Amino acid sequence: MVNLIKLARKSAGYSLGGAAKELEIPVGYLSQIENGQRQVDSDRAEKIANLYKVPREEIFLPSRYAVREVDDGNYSICTEGGGIGGKAG
């Protein structure tokens, strides 16, 4: 399996240490990202993609986020496309 983040880094001419320094993150953390041991938020993914000069979607899978709110035994999950609700428990 091809590691697209590592390939993009090398294609951009960065060593692991050099990229980590530019991104202002520990080398070990960037290594974990590259090896799939850490997930990153969209801002960090964008910074990495910008440094490597590739579209974010080319090296990262998109993620969807939901916010869960609980109030008096009722619950709702808010998503981009609407939501669902019901009784907790």
Phi, psi and omega in degrees: 000137182273131178270101186292328179292314180296318178298317179296320179298312181294321178295330179278355176086021181256138166281168177300314180295320180295318179294316179300320179296315179297324181276352181059046176227157178297147179303317180300324179293316178296321177299318178296322177298311181299326183269006177076015180270349178226141171262157180233154176282172185296327179295315180295319178300319180295318179298317179296312180299318179296318179299319182274356179059046176227155174297140181305319183292345180284333183240350179232145172279138177290149178236151175248143182241144177232148177248128179259129178239132179238131181213117176053042177084352176264153178225158173210147174242120182263125178232175179298326186262015182130215181193173176230157181208172180168192179266135176284146174098000000 
